Amino acid sequence: MVKRIGRKQLLFFVWIAGVSYLLPLFGNATEDESPFAVAALSAAAPSEHLLGWIDSRKAQSLNGSWKILVDPMQVGTPGSLFGGWATTRVPENDYQLLEYSYPSAADIRVPGDFNTQVDELLFYRDMVWYQRFFDVEIVPDKRYHLWFGATNFEATVFLNGSAIVQQKGGYVPFSVDVTEHVKADQNDLVISVNNRLNAETIPTGRTDWWPYGGLTRDVLLIETSEAYITNAQLAQAETAGRINGHVRTFGMPEGTPVTIEIPGAAAKHIATVDGDSMAHFSFDAEINPWSPEAPVLYDVHVSAGEDLISDRIGFRTIETQGMRILLNGQPIRLKGISTHEEPIGRDGVAYSYQDMMTLFTEAKALGANFIRAAHYPYSRHAARVADELGLLLWEEIPIYWNIAFENPDTLGIARDQLSRLIQRDWNRASVIVWSVANETVYSKPRMLFLERLITDARELDGTRLISAALLGDTRRELQFVTAHLAAYGLTSDVPSAREKKVFEKVLESVGEQAPVVGSGFDLVITDPLGELVDLVSYNEYFGWYYSRFIADQTGVSERTIRKLMLAFIPEIRISSAFDKPIVISEFGAGAKAGNRGAGVWTEDYQANVYRAQVKMIANSEAIQGITPWILKDFRAMLRSLGGVQDYRNRKGLIDENGRRKKAFYVLRDFYEGPWSGVAPN
Ligand code: GCU
């Protein structure tokens, strides 16, 4: 029986329904009832076979002016009470309530980080939404791929209202086939991206560099034939004049011929697609090897079916032999410098070919032949520029400091990031090192995590060296250094009588192990990770941090310790427990450009640390490479000292505007003088 409901009851029910709908906003609704409950997006994970050789493909740039909405409470996520911001909507009449609008949103440049383009976002570490429209001249029997140079650090891509793909982990490219989603006009492309980082992400939430967020690299729409070449790797075999490699294809039947051509080397070879959509090859070619002195690049063409891709590739070999590094079979010294991916003279992230050309040209002016591109993968332009300038390159993923080594999701992000970096740059002759970690403290989970990454790297690309910036047992080392410094101090007129008493106590506490003055100090690298890498790389801050630690421990003034340390550093002998080349991957000191005097933060003190460090290095047979920290001052949230740092790390040899400090010339003189030749045999 249907019971008529009076008007009053009806209004009461409508009111209850309305309130119960809004209640969760204020009440403590359970998670799944909350109107902010986020719909689990069913976007597919990106394919692990990277679409490579990007710069030779038919591509429509989607760089330029986009719209941006800031969303610190993630109300734009589909399924939230506010309806989500995954498509562009405009009110159809005066009664339609919308609480977001892309057409009236602010403009932002892509590529580039959002932190330095929007004043309020400088320190922002959360979600933003990007939107733009684009048209496509759709050609039948072609496929269309959205390609992103990087999205920092987690992104979801929506096209014409559909969730297309999610990518976790920044700094590396990904692409997705959108052939079924694109239309000729007004494609509505929306991307949510956040630069949140935490204990489980890669990198973690605490980094000594700026967590630049957003669409930080190029965005392209790439057109391929129905069946196409996904990627290809070529490398010079151990024997000169022999090229090995493989081509990965998509949609090509087994038996399809694949032609690899290097006209400048009188080489043309035909391989065949196998049952795994791969074509493996090995053929002779008249190659002049690539080197910093002669960065020879060859035009290489790979064709199969209707597809043709091209690249400019250099060929060389890199290997280690005991304590030596051999480039094209000859011993070489890595006269390096570390960098971050920031341009000279402009705020924010570097993203263009020109940005990298300017930055790496300054490294060449230093007399460097090697760059440690710390601490994460740079844009594809970096290795391209290094190939052209003749700079050897160390590329790295941000397994930095205290990583959640026991978290499988964290390992998944790290493996994905390393795999994409290698698949993107495996044809770059300049790249000689893949680095899998920086200053990670020893533990069993850390060893398992890094061992997995090292295995991945060797399986993906056996032609390059593996390294990681190791961390010593600093506490133990500092105890030894303190004892040596104490012995040194007793023969010096720098310490006061009181301070000499302290040094005597230190030596008494060390007992029979008390060092003999002038005997030098042997620092032996024993990190077990040294067993798994090809280059034993080591960060040390003698002359900077260690002086403060020792002053704090002993109560001797930092002034005395710093003065003694500068005299003591040349007596340090660094070696390792492994018969492998050693690279000092970091040393340095901070200085604000223009500051003069004897104390910290002056150019003079920074130059004195470099003078002491290069003396130590010149005395060492074991050190085959150095990448001092760092070419250019860079933004860092850890570095707040007003008037000096102002949220920049000041260890650069140049400041953010390219102003060279005195230490720049100390290192340049070292590279052009004592370290100008190659390593002795
Ligand atoms: C660490 C770390 C760098 C950091 C540097 C510094 O070793 O690897 O990322 O910027 O030291 O303290 O300046």
Boltz pocket constraint, residues with backbone or C-beta under 6 A from the ligand:
constraints:
  - pocket:
      binder: B
      contacts: [[A, 208], [A, 375], [A, 438], [A, 439], [A, 539], [A, 586], [A, 629], [A, 649], [A, 651]]
      max_distance: 6.0
